[in-house]
Amino acid sequence: MLLLISPINHEEALEAIEGDADIVDVKNPKEGSLGANFPWVIEEIREITPEDKLVSATLGDVPYKPGTVSLAAMGAQVSGADYIKVGLYGTKNYDEACDVMSNVVKTIKSKNPDNIVVASGYADAHRIGAVAPQEIPKIAKDTGCDLAMLDTAIKDGHTLFDYLSLEDLENFTVEAHDMGLKVALAGSVKKDQLKDLNDIGCDVVGVRGAACVGGDRNTGKIHHSAVKELKELCDSF
């Protein structure tokens, strides 16, 4: 299981790299769960990240505006992101989500087929009126994405496990794998929840809060010692 750490700036990216994160995921929590950062921040982090590590960039908790989202995807790609993550926040159903993701995939793959496109739903989708989490694997498969992901939309102390049981997450993972997709799971994941996610076959676990001093994703800062501890734990499985 790969460890994805989400820094917000150059300083935190260096901490994630020193802690040996597998994927450096550039985001901006001020703009939401999967808030988008600026192109120059992605560029700076790609420049300091070793070539053998992947850089991910979130496009934001996106609206149902396929053209806008596709243009944002190209911006992330041009800025050096290997992973392009789309938070399907404003898409209310399967058809809207597919409309967004199919255009993002067309945009990204036409320029670089090796780039990884991630369709991200939300375990607490019912709180924001977004497409149901159970539909994400089919959306990802039907639009040519590489990876199906779940996160939480509202960061108020609730975790992924407050909305979906381990059995639910395992079913999500198995379904996605059967479709030939990789799976990423995030959502205020705690250190003691990592083994459960590994055991159900999760390919990538996304973390910010647990890698921060004080454990707070908004007010804390990522520190290499916390990242290293998480990485060693993942490797031990």
N, C-alpha and C positions, 0 to 999 in steps of 0.2 A: 504494500500500500504506500503510495507516494504522499509526501507531506507538502501541501501547498500553504505557503505563508503569505499574508496580504499586507505588505507595507504601504504607507501612504506617501513616502518621500525617499530621497537619496539616503538619508541617515538610517532610516529603518530598513531599507533594502540591504545596506551593508551588514546590518545585524542579522537579517535573514540568511544572507549568503554565508556569513561567518558561522552561523549555527547549522549550516549544511542543509537548508531546505531544498527539496527537489524542484519545486516550482516557485518562482517569485511572482506573486500576483499583485499587480498594481491596481489599487482601488482608492476611492475617496469616500469614507464613511459619512462625511458631511452631506453627501448627496444621496444617501440611502444605503440599503443593504448591499447592493452591487453598484454603488455610486461610481461614476466615471471620473478618472483623473485627467490631467491635461496632457496633450501630445508630447510636450517637452519633458514632462516627468517620466513618461514611458520611455522616451529616447534615452534620457540620462540613466535610467535603471538598466536598460538593455546594454548600454555601453559598459557599465561596471559589473554586469553579471557574466560569469564564465560561460563560454560557448556551450559547455556540456550541460548547462542548466537552462530550463525553459522559462520564458517570461510570459506571463498571462496578463491580459488587460480586460477589465470589465467595461461594458458599454453603458452601464447604468441600469436602473429599474425602468425599462424602456416603455414608451407609449405604443399604442397600435398605430404606428406610422412607419410602414416598411421602408419607404424611401429615406426618411431621416435616419433610421437605424442602420440601413445599408451604408449610408455615407459615413456614419460614425464607425462602422466596422472597418471600412477602408482606411479611415484615419488611424485606428489602432494598429492595423496591419502595417501601414507605411511607417509608423513610429517604432516598429520593431517587435511587436507582440507575436509570439508563436501560438498562443492560445487566445481565442476571441470568445469572450463569455457574454451572453445576452440574457438579462433578467427579464422574463416574460411577465412583467408587472401589469401592463395596460391591456394585455390580450385576455379577453373574457372566455374564450372557448378554443377548441381544437383548430377550427378554420382560421381564426385570426392569428393564432400562434404560428400555424403553418405558413401563412402569408408572410409574416415577418421572417421566420427562419429560412424559408426557401430562398428569399431574396438576399439574405445575409450570406448563405452558403454560396449562391451564385457569384456574389461579389468577391468573396474571399478565395474560393477555389479557382476562379478564373485567373487570378494573379499568382497564387501559390497553392497547389494542391496539397502540399505538406502541412500547411497551417491547420490547426485544430479548432473546429467550431463547436461551441458548447451551448446547448439549450438548457437554460436554468429556470426551473419552476420554484415554487415556494410551498413548504410544508404547511404554512398558515395561509394559503391562498384564499380561503373562505373569509379572512379578515379584510381583504382588499378587493375582492371580486375578480380575482385572476383565474386563469385556467387551472383546473384541478391538478394536483401533483401526480396523480395516477396516470394522467394522459401524457406526461412528458416523454417517456420512452418512445411511444408511438409517434409523437410529433418529431422527435429527434431522428428516428429511423426514416420516416416518410419524407423528410426534407433533406436528407443527406448529411446530417450532423455526425460528428465523431463521438460525442460524449453527452450523456444525459446527467443533469445535476439537480440537486435540491438544496435550498438554503431556507432561511426564514426571512420574511419580508420586514417584519416589525421587530426591532431590536429593543426589547423591554425586559430582558432577563429570562425570557422563555427560550428553550432550546428546541432543536430538531425533535428530540424525544418527547416533548410535551404535546406534539401534534400527531406524530406517527409512532407506532409501536415498532419494536425491533423486527417483528414479523412483517409489518408493512414495508419496512425498509429492505428487508431481505427479498420480499416479493418484487419490489421495484428493481432491485439489483439483478435478480435472476431474469426478469423479463427483459431488461435492457441488454444483458449479456446474451440472451437467446437471440436478440436482434442484431448482434454483432457490435454493440456499443460498449464503450467504457462508462464507468459510473463515478461521479464525484458527489460527496455528501458534506454538507457544512450546515452551520446554523448554531452559533454559540456552543460548539462542541467542546466538551471538557476532556481533560486528560484521561480520566477514568472511563470515558466512553469510547476511547480509541480502539481497544481490543474488540469490543462488540462489533464495531464497524469493519474492522479487519476480518473478523470471523465470518461475516456474511458475504464477503467478497468485494467490498468497496475497493475501487482502484485508486482513488485520490480522495484524501480528506482535507478539507479547507479549514484553516484556523487563523484567527486574528487575536481574539481576546485572551486565549490561553497562552499565547506567545508574548503577551504584553506584561510589563511590570505592573503588578497590582491586579492583573487579569481583566482590565476594562478596555474594550475595543475602542472606545471614544476618547477617554482621558489618558489611558496608559500608552506606553511606547514599547514597541517590539524590542526585545533584548536577546542577544545571541545565546545566552545561557538557557533561557526558556525554550528557544527554538531547538537547541542541541538536545535538551532533555526529551522533547517531543519526538525528535528524529530518532534518537536512540531507542525510544520506546516502540516506535513504528517498526524499526529494523529488528527488534527483538522478537516480533511476532512471526 
